[in-house]
Amino acid sequence: MKIVVDRDACMGYANCVIEAPELFDIDEATDKAVALIEEPDESFREAAERAARVCPAVALRIEG
């Protein structure tokens, strides 16, 4: 599984951080989301998918 953050689309709402703080954070320099683990193991799939679903900017994609 791979987490892809579309930094152009990200508006910095931080919903992903609220849903999955172990996977996402906000870059203080850009106020955009960053994936803390770009290729997490399957144990993180549910949290990653939940974070992608709650992103109002549709800036997160889970591949694989």
PyMOL Python script that loads the backbone (N, CA, C, O; Angstrom):
from pymol import cmd

cmd.read_pdbstr("""\
ATOM      1  N   MET A   1       0.843  -1.171   0.000  1.00  0.00           N
ATOM      2  CA  MET A   1       0.000   0.000   0.000  1.00  0.00           C
ATOM      3  C   MET A   1       0.891   1.238   0.000  1.00  0.00           C
ATOM      4  O   MET A   1       1.946   1.268   0.633  1.00  0.00           O
ATOM      5  N   LYS A   2       0.441   2.252  -0.722  1.00  0.00           N
ATOM      6  CA  LYS A   2       1.177   3.512  -0.778  1.00  0.00           C
ATOM      7  C   LYS A   2       0.193   4.659  -0.563  1.00  0.00           C
ATOM      8  O   LYS A   2      -0.904   4.659  -1.122  1.00  0.00           O
ATOM      9  N   ILE A   3       0.593   5.634   0.251  1.00  0.00           N
ATOM     10  CA  ILE A   3      -0.207   6.830   0.493  1.00  0.00           C
ATOM     11  C   ILE A   3       0.334   7.950  -0.389  1.00  0.00           C
ATOM     12  O   ILE A   3       1.527   8.255  -0.375  1.00  0.00           O
ATOM     13  N   VAL A   4      -0.572   8.554  -1.156  1.00  0.00           N
ATOM     14  CA  VAL A   4      -0.188   9.667  -2.023  1.00  0.00           C
ATOM     15  C   VAL A   4      -0.960  10.902  -1.575  1.00  0.00           C
ATOM     16  O   VAL A   4      -2.188  10.888  -1.498  1.00  0.00           O
ATOM     17  N   VAL A   5      -0.222  11.971  -1.282  1.00  0.00           N
ATOM     18  CA  VAL A   5      -0.832  13.242  -0.903  1.00  0.00           C
ATOM     19  C   VAL A   5      -0.667  14.208  -2.072  1.00  0.00           C
ATOM     20  O   VAL A   5       0.455  14.516  -2.475  1.00  0.00           O
ATOM     21  N   ASP A   6      -1.778  14.682  -2.611  1.00  0.00           N
ATOM     22  CA  ASP A   6      -1.750  15.681  -3.669  1.00  0.00           C
ATOM     23  C   ASP A   6      -1.589  17.039  -2.983  1.00  0.00           C
ATOM     24  O   ASP A   6      -2.563  17.642  -2.533  1.00  0.00           O
ATOM     25  N   ARG A   7      -0.353  17.500  -2.915  1.00  0.00           N
ATOM     26  CA  ARG A   7      -0.066  18.729  -2.167  1.00  0.00           C
ATOM     27  C   ARG A   7      -0.649  19.970  -2.842  1.00  0.00           C
ATOM     28  O   ARG A   7      -0.835  20.993  -2.183  1.00  0.00           O
ATOM     29  N   ASP A   8      -0.935  19.902  -4.126  1.00  0.00           N
ATOM     30  CA  ASP A   8      -1.589  21.027  -4.800  1.00  0.00           C
ATOM     31  C   ASP A   8      -3.056  21.118  -4.377  1.00  0.00           C
ATOM     32  O   ASP A   8      -3.601  22.212  -4.235  1.00  0.00           O
ATOM     33  N   ALA A   9      -3.687  19.966  -4.180  1.00  0.00           N
ATOM     34  CA  ALA A   9      -5.103  19.934  -3.797  1.00  0.00           C
ATOM     35  C   ALA A   9      -5.302  20.155  -2.298  1.00  0.00           C
ATOM     36  O   ALA A   9      -6.337  20.676  -1.884  1.00  0.00           O
ATOM     37  N   CYS A  10      -4.324  19.766  -1.486  1.00  0.00           N
ATOM     38  CA  CYS A  10      -4.456  19.850  -0.027  1.00  0.00           C
ATOM     39  C   CYS A  10      -4.684  21.294   0.406  1.00  0.00           C
ATOM     40  O   CYS A  10      -3.989  22.212  -0.028  1.00  0.00           O
ATOM     41  N   MET A  11      -5.675  21.466   1.271  1.00  0.00           N
ATOM     42  CA  MET A  11      -5.996  22.792   1.800  1.00  0.00           C
ATOM     43  C   MET A  11      -5.588  22.930   3.271  1.00  0.00           C
ATOM     44  O   MET A  11      -5.831  23.969   3.886  1.00  0.00           O
ATOM     45  N   GLY A  12      -4.976  21.898   3.832  1.00  0.00           N
ATOM     46  CA  GLY A  12      -4.485  21.971   5.204  1.00  0.00           C
ATOM     47  C   GLY A  12      -5.550  21.891   6.274  1.00  0.00           C
ATOM     48  O   GLY A  12      -5.344  22.387   7.382  1.00  0.00           O
ATOM     49  N   TYR A  13      -6.686  21.278   5.974  1.00  0.00           N
ATOM     50  CA  TYR A  13      -7.765  21.156   6.960  1.00  0.00           C
ATOM     51  C   TYR A  13      -7.394  20.247   8.129  1.00  0.00           C
ATOM     52  O   TYR A  13      -7.968  20.372   9.210  1.00  0.00           O
ATOM     53  N   ALA A  14      -6.453  19.342   7.930  1.00  0.00           N
ATOM     54  CA  ALA A  14      -5.936  18.432   8.958  1.00  0.00           C
ATOM     55  C   ALA A  14      -6.915  17.336   9.380  1.00  0.00           C
ATOM     56  O   ALA A  14      -6.724  16.710  10.422  1.00  0.00           O
ATOM     57  N   ASN A  15      -7.953  17.100   8.592  1.00  0.00           N
ATOM     58  CA  ASN A  15      -8.852  15.985   8.916  1.00  0.00           C
ATOM     59  C   ASN A  15      -8.099  14.665   8.912  1.00  0.00           C
ATOM     60  O   ASN A  15      -8.403  13.776   9.708  1.00  0.00           O
ATOM     61  N   CYS A  16      -7.126  14.525   8.029  1.00  0.00           N
ATOM     62  CA  CYS A  16      -6.335  13.294   7.969  1.00  0.00           C
ATOM     63  C   CYS A  16      -5.537  13.093   9.259  1.00  0.00           C
ATOM     64  O   CYS A  16      -5.396  11.970   9.741  1.00  0.00           O
ATOM     65  N   VAL A  17      -5.024  14.179   9.804  1.00  0.00           N
ATOM     66  CA  VAL A  17      -4.257  14.105  11.053  1.00  0.00           C
ATOM     67  C   VAL A  17      -5.165  13.685  12.207  1.00  0.00           C
ATOM     68  O   VAL A  17      -4.766  12.901  13.069  1.00  0.00           O
ATOM     69  N   ILE A  18      -6.374  14.205  12.215  1.00  0.00           N
ATOM     70  CA  ILE A  18      -7.331  13.848  13.260  1.00  0.00           C
ATOM     71  C   ILE A  18      -7.690  12.369  13.165  1.00  0.00           C
ATOM     72  O   ILE A  18      -7.775  11.683  14.183  1.00  0.00           O
ATOM     73  N   GLU A  19      -7.899  11.876  11.945  1.00  0.00           N
ATOM     74  CA  GLU A  19      -8.295  10.479  11.737  1.00  0.00           C
ATOM     75  C   GLU A  19      -7.141   9.502  11.900  1.00  0.00           C
ATOM     76  O   GLU A  19      -7.332   8.401  12.417  1.00  0.00           O
ATOM     77  N   ALA A  20      -5.962   9.884  11.473  1.00  0.00           N
ATOM     78  CA  ALA A  20      -4.827   8.947  11.494  1.00  0.00           C
ATOM     79  C   ALA A  20      -3.527   9.679  11.821  1.00  0.00           C
ATOM     80  O   ALA A  20      -2.674   9.842  10.949  1.00  0.00           O
ATOM     81  N   PRO A  21      -3.368  10.122  13.077  1.00  0.00           N
ATOM     82  CA  PRO A  21      -2.164  10.878  13.445  1.00  0.00           C
ATOM     83  C   PRO A  21      -0.874  10.070  13.327  1.00  0.00           C
ATOM     84  O   PRO A  21       0.218  10.634  13.267  1.00  0.00           O
ATOM     85  N   GLU A  22      -1.010   8.749  13.293  1.00  0.00           N
ATOM     86  CA  GLU A  22       0.175   7.910  13.112  1.00  0.00           C
ATOM     87  C   GLU A  22       0.651   7.909  11.654  1.00  0.00           C
ATOM     88  O   GLU A  22       1.770   7.484  11.367  1.00  0.00           O
ATOM     89  N   LEU A  23      -0.196   8.385  10.736  1.00  0.00           N
ATOM     90  CA  LEU A  23       0.145   8.371   9.313  1.00  0.00           C
ATOM     91  C   LEU A  23       0.345   9.760   8.703  1.00  0.00           C
ATOM     92  O   LEU A  23       1.041   9.898   7.696  1.00  0.00           O
ATOM     93  N   PHE A  24      -0.260  10.790   9.307  1.00  0.00           N
ATOM     94  CA  PHE A  24      -0.236  12.117   8.701  1.00  0.00           C
ATOM     95  C   PHE A  24       0.143  13.201   9.696  1.00  0.00           C
ATOM     96  O   PHE A  24      -0.069  13.070  10.902  1.00  0.00           O
ATOM     97  N   ASP A  25       0.710  14.273   9.158  1.00  0.00           N
ATOM     98  CA  ASP A  25       0.989  15.470   9.934  1.00  0.00           C
ATOM     99  C   ASP A  25       0.842  16.653   8.989  1.00  0.00           C
ATOM    100  O   ASP A  25       0.684  16.474   7.781  1.00  0.00           O
ATOM    101  N   ILE A  26       0.894  17.851   9.533  1.00  0.00           N
ATOM    102  CA  ILE A  26       0.845  19.068   8.726  1.00  0.00           C
ATOM    103  C   ILE A  26       2.235  19.688   8.718  1.00  0.00           C
ATOM    104  O   ILE A  26       2.826  19.923   9.772  1.00  0.00           O
ATOM    105  N   ASP A  27       2.745  19.949   7.533  1.00  0.00           N
ATOM    106  CA  ASP A  27       4.038  20.604   7.363  1.00  0.00           C
ATOM    107  C   ASP A  27       3.860  22.068   7.754  1.00  0.00           C
ATOM    108  O   ASP A  27       3.091  22.791   7.120  1.00  0.00           O
ATOM    109  N   GLU A  28       4.556  22.502   8.778  1.00  0.00           N
ATOM    110  CA  GLU A  28       4.407  23.874   9.281  1.00  0.00           C
ATOM    111  C   GLU A  28       4.818  24.927   8.259  1.00  0.00           C
ATOM    112  O   GLU A  28       4.299  26.043   8.278  1.00  0.00           O
ATOM    113  N   ALA A  29       5.731  24.591   7.379  1.00  0.00           N
ATOM    114  CA  ALA A  29       6.208  25.558   6.387  1.00  0.00           C
ATOM    115  C   ALA A  29       5.185  25.814   5.283  1.00  0.00           C
ATOM    116  O   ALA A  29       5.094  26.919   4.748  1.00  0.00           O
ATOM    117  N   THR A  30       4.411  24.769   4.949  1.00  0.00           N
ATOM    118  CA  THR A  30       3.472  24.905   3.832  1.00  0.00           C
ATOM    119  C   THR A  30       2.008  24.817   4.243  1.00  0.00           C
ATOM    120  O   THR A  30       1.119  25.119   3.446  1.00  0.00           O
ATOM    121  N   ASP A  31       1.752  24.405   5.480  1.00  0.00           N
ATOM    122  CA  ASP A  31       0.385  24.159   5.963  1.00  0.00           C
ATOM    123  C   ASP A  31      -0.343  23.122   5.111  1.00  0.00           C
ATOM    124  O   ASP A  31      -1.554  23.213   4.910  1.00  0.00           O
ATOM    125  N   LYS A  32       0.398  22.144   4.616  1.00  0.00           N
ATOM    126  CA  LYS A  32      -0.151  21.051   3.806  1.00  0.00           C
ATOM    127  C   LYS A  32       0.127  19.724   4.510  1.00  0.00           C
ATOM    128  O   LYS A  32       1.072  19.599   5.289  1.00  0.00           O
ATOM    129  N   ALA A  33      -0.713  18.746   4.217  1.00  0.00           N
ATOM    130  CA  ALA A  33      -0.530  17.421   4.807  1.00  0.00           C
ATOM    131  C   ALA A  33       0.694  16.727   4.233  1.00  0.00           C
ATOM    132  O   ALA A  33       1.058  16.913   3.072  1.00  0.00           O
ATOM    133  N   VAL A  34       1.310  15.931   5.075  1.00  0.00           N
ATOM    134  CA  VAL A  34       2.411  15.062   4.649  1.00  0.00           C
ATOM    135  C   VAL A  34       2.156  13.677   5.225  1.00  0.00           C
ATOM    136  O   VAL A  34       1.620  13.529   6.323  1.00  0.00           O
ATOM    137  N   ALA A  35       2.549  12.677   4.465  1.00  0.00           N
ATOM    138  CA  ALA A  35       2.452  11.301   4.947  1.00  0.00           C
ATOM    139  C   ALA A  35       3.697  11.005   5.772  1.00  0.00           C
ATOM    140  O   ALA A  35       4.818  11.154   5.286  1.00  0.00           O
ATOM    141  N   LEU A  36       3.502  10.592   7.005  1.00  0.00           N
ATOM    142  CA  LEU A  36       4.634  10.240   7.867  1.00  0.00           C
ATOM    143  C   LEU A  36       5.234   8.909   7.454  1.00  0.00           C
ATOM    144  O   LEU A  36       6.436   8.685   7.601  1.00  0.00           O
ATOM    145  N   ILE A  37       4.391   8.025   6.934  1.00  0.00           N
ATOM    146  CA  ILE A  37       4.828   6.726   6.425  1.00  0.00           C
ATOM    147  C   ILE A  37       4.219   6.591   5.034  1.00  0.00           C
ATOM    148  O   ILE A  37       3.014   6.371   4.914  1.00  0.00           O
ATOM    149  N   GLU A  38       5.021   6.717   3.986  1.00  0.00           N
ATOM    150  CA  GLU A  38       4.483   6.682   2.631  1.00  0.00           C
ATOM    151  C   GLU A  38       4.056   5.287   2.190  1.00  0.00           C
ATOM    152  O   GLU A  38       3.146   5.146   1.373  1.00  0.00           O
ATOM    153  N   GLU A  39       4.707   4.257   2.725  1.00  0.00           N
ATOM    154  CA  GLU A  39       4.360   2.886   2.365  1.00  0.00           C
ATOM    155  C   GLU A  39       4.150   2.056   3.626  1.00  0.00           C
ATOM    156  O   GLU A  39       4.967   1.197   3.956  1.00  0.00           O
ATOM    157  N   PRO A  40       3.045   2.320   4.329  1.00  0.00           N
ATOM    158  CA  PRO A  40       2.776   1.580   5.572  1.00  0.00           C
ATOM    159  C   PRO A  40       2.364   0.138   5.279  1.00  0.00           C
ATOM    160  O   PRO A  40       1.946  -0.186   4.167  1.00  0.00           O
ATOM    161  N   ASP A  41       2.485  -0.713   6.282  1.00  0.00           N
ATOM    162  CA  ASP A  41       2.039  -2.086   6.098  1.00  0.00           C
ATOM    163  C   ASP A  41       0.515  -2.148   6.197  1.00  0.00           C
ATOM    164  O   ASP A  41      -0.140  -1.166   6.546  1.00  0.00           O
ATOM    165  N   GLU A  42      -0.022  -3.296   5.891  1.00  0.00           N
ATOM    166  CA  GLU A  42      -1.470  -3.479   5.803  1.00  0.00           C
ATOM    167  C   GLU A  42      -2.215  -3.183   7.108  1.00  0.00           C
ATOM    168  O   GLU A  42      -3.415  -2.911   7.085  1.00  0.00           O
ATOM    169  N   SER A  43      -1.530  -3.232   8.218  1.00  0.00           N
ATOM    170  CA  SER A  43      -2.202  -2.959   9.491  1.00  0.00           C
ATOM    171  C   SER A  43      -2.714  -1.514   9.571  1.00  0.00           C
ATOM    172  O   SER A  43      -3.560  -1.205  10.410  1.00  0.00           O
ATOM    173  N   PHE A  44      -2.209  -0.637   8.708  1.00  0.00           N
ATOM    174  CA  PHE A  44      -2.629   0.760   8.678  1.00  0.00           C
ATOM    175  C   PHE A  44      -3.684   1.049   7.620  1.00  0.00           C
ATOM    176  O   PHE A  44      -4.137   2.188   7.504  1.00  0.00           O
ATOM    177  N   ARG A  45      -4.086   0.044   6.847  1.00  0.00           N
ATOM    178  CA  ARG A  45      -4.999   0.284   5.723  1.00  0.00           C
ATOM    179  C   ARG A  45      -6.307   0.963   6.156  1.00  0.00           C
ATOM    180  O   ARG A  45      -6.722   1.948   5.546  1.00  0.00           O
ATOM    181  N   GLU A  46      -6.942   0.453   7.184  1.00  0.00           N
ATOM    182  CA  GLU A  46      -8.228   1.015   7.610  1.00  0.00           C
ATOM    183  C   GLU A  46      -8.090   2.491   7.974  1.00  0.00           C
ATOM    184  O   GLU A  46      -8.920   3.307   7.575  1.00  0.00           O
ATOM    185  N   ALA A  47      -7.057   2.836   8.723  1.00  0.00           N
ATOM    186  CA  ALA A  47      -6.838   4.232   9.119  1.00  0.00           C
ATOM    187  C   ALA A  47      -6.539   5.104   7.901  1.00  0.00           C
ATOM    188  O   ALA A  47      -7.030   6.229   7.812  1.00  0.00           O
ATOM    189  N   ALA A  48      -5.747   4.600   6.972  1.00  0.00           N
ATOM    190  CA  ALA A  48      -5.406   5.368   5.771  1.00  0.00           C
ATOM    191  C   ALA A  48      -6.641   5.613   4.916  1.00  0.00           C
ATOM    192  O   ALA A  48      -6.853   6.725   4.431  1.00  0.00           O
ATOM    193  N   GLU A  49      -7.453   4.585   4.730  1.00  0.00           N
ATOM    194  CA  GLU A  49      -8.669   4.740   3.933  1.00  0.00           C
ATOM    195  C   GLU A  49      -9.668   5.670   4.605  1.00  0.00           C
ATOM    196  O   GLU A  49     -10.347   6.447   3.934  1.00  0.00           O
ATOM    197  N   ARG A  50      -9.759   5.592   5.916  1.00  0.00           N
ATOM    198  CA  ARG A  50     -10.655   6.482   6.662  1.00  0.00           C
ATOM    199  C   ARG A  50     -10.201   7.937   6.486  1.00  0.00           C
ATOM    200  O   ARG A  50     -11.026   8.823   6.264  1.00  0.00           O
ATOM    201  N   ALA A  51      -8.905   8.177   6.585  1.00  0.00           N
ATOM    202  CA  ALA A  51      -8.368   9.527   6.412  1.00  0.00           C
ATOM    203  C   ALA A  51      -8.646  10.053   5.005  1.00  0.00           C
ATOM    204  O   ALA A  51      -8.995  11.221   4.833  1.00  0.00           O
ATOM    205  N   ALA A  52      -8.493   9.198   4.012  1.00  0.00           N
ATOM    206  CA  ALA A  52      -8.756   9.609   2.629  1.00  0.00           C
ATOM    207  C   ALA A  52     -10.233   9.961   2.447  1.00  0.00           C
ATOM    208  O   ALA A  52     -10.558  10.914   1.740  1.00  0.00           O
ATOM    209  N   ARG A  53     -11.120   9.205   3.076  1.00  0.00           N
ATOM    210  CA  ARG A  53     -12.562   9.467   2.946  1.00  0.00           C
ATOM    211  C   ARG A  53     -12.971  10.804   3.566  1.00  0.00           C
ATOM    212  O   ARG A  53     -13.874  11.465   3.053  1.00  0.00           O
ATOM    213  N   VAL A  54     -12.330  11.206   4.645  1.00  0.00           N
ATOM    214  CA  VAL A  54     -12.753  12.436   5.326  1.00  0.00           C
ATOM    215  C   VAL A  54     -12.050  13.699   4.806  1.00  0.00           C
ATOM    216  O   VAL A  54     -12.325  14.797   5.288  1.00  0.00           O
ATOM    217  N   CYS A  55     -11.167  13.555   3.848  1.00  0.00           N
ATOM    218  CA  CYS A  55     -10.474  14.727   3.309  1.00  0.00           C
ATOM    219  C   CYS A  55     -11.426  15.537   2.437  1.00  0.00           C
ATOM    220  O   CYS A  55     -11.832  15.070   1.373  1.00  0.00           O
ATOM    221  N   PRO A  56     -11.793  16.756   2.875  1.00  0.00           N
ATOM    222  CA  PRO A  56     -12.734  17.557   2.092  1.00  0.00           C
ATOM    223  C   PRO A  56     -12.149  18.034   0.752  1.00  0.00           C
ATOM    224  O   PRO A  56     -12.900  18.374  -0.162  1.00  0.00           O
ATOM    225  N   ALA A  57     -10.832  18.060   0.633  1.00  0.00           N
ATOM    226  CA  ALA A  57     -10.195  18.505  -0.601  1.00  0.00           C
ATOM    227  C   ALA A  57      -9.906  17.342  -1.548  1.00  0.00           C
ATOM    228  O   ALA A  57      -9.412  17.554  -2.655  1.00  0.00           O
ATOM    229  N   VAL A  58     -10.208  16.122  -1.123  1.00  0.00           N
ATOM    230  CA  VAL A  58      -9.947  14.902  -1.898  1.00  0.00           C
ATOM    231  C   VAL A  58      -8.476  14.873  -2.333  1.00  0.00           C
ATOM    232  O   VAL A  58      -8.161  14.611  -3.494  1.00  0.00           O
ATOM    233  N   ALA A  59      -7.599  15.145  -1.385  1.00  0.00           N
ATOM    234  CA  ALA A  59      -6.178  15.253  -1.668  1.00  0.00           C
ATOM    235  C   ALA A  59      -5.385  13.992  -1.334  1.00  0.00           C
ATOM    236  O   ALA A  59      -4.170  13.951  -1.527  1.00  0.00           O
ATOM    237  N   LEU A  60      -6.067  12.970  -0.835  1.00  0.00           N
ATOM    238  CA  LEU A  60      -5.377  11.739  -0.441  1.00  0.00           C
ATOM    239  C   LEU A  60      -5.823  10.584  -1.316  1.00  0.00           C
ATOM    240  O   LEU A  60      -7.001  10.451  -1.650  1.00  0.00           O
ATOM    241  N   ARG A  61      -4.854   9.747  -1.684  1.00  0.00           N
ATOM    242  CA  ARG A  61      -5.136   8.551  -2.467  1.00  0.00           C
ATOM    243  C   ARG A  61      -4.359   7.387  -1.883  1.00  0.00           C
ATOM    244  O   ARG A  61      -3.188   7.524  -1.529  1.00  0.00           O
ATOM    245  N   ILE A  62      -5.018   6.241  -1.786  1.00  0.00           N
ATOM    246  CA  ILE A  62      -4.363   5.033  -1.318  1.00  0.00           C
ATOM    247  C   ILE A  62      -4.204   4.105  -2.513  1.00  0.00           C
ATOM    248  O   ILE A  62      -5.192   3.728  -3.144  1.00  0.00           O
ATOM    249  N   GLU A  63      -2.976   3.740  -2.823  1.00  0.00           N
ATOM    250  CA  GLU A  63      -2.706   2.859  -3.957  1.00  0.00           C
ATOM    251  C   GLU A  63      -2.283   1.495  -3.448  1.00  0.00           C
ATOM    252  O   GLU A  63      -1.624   1.369  -2.416  1.00  0.00           O
ATOM    253  N   GLY A  64      -2.677   0.485  -4.193  1.00  0.00           N
ATOM    254  CA  GLY A  64      -2.242  -0.873  -3.866  1.00  0.00           C
ATOM    255  C   GLY A  64      -3.082  -1.570  -2.840  1.00  0.00           C
ATOM    256  O   GLY A  64      -2.805  -2.717  -2.491  1.00  0.00           O
TER     257      GLY A  64
END
""", "prot")
cmd.dss("prot")
cmd.show_as("cartoon", "prot")
cmd.util.cbc("prot")
cmd.orient("prot")
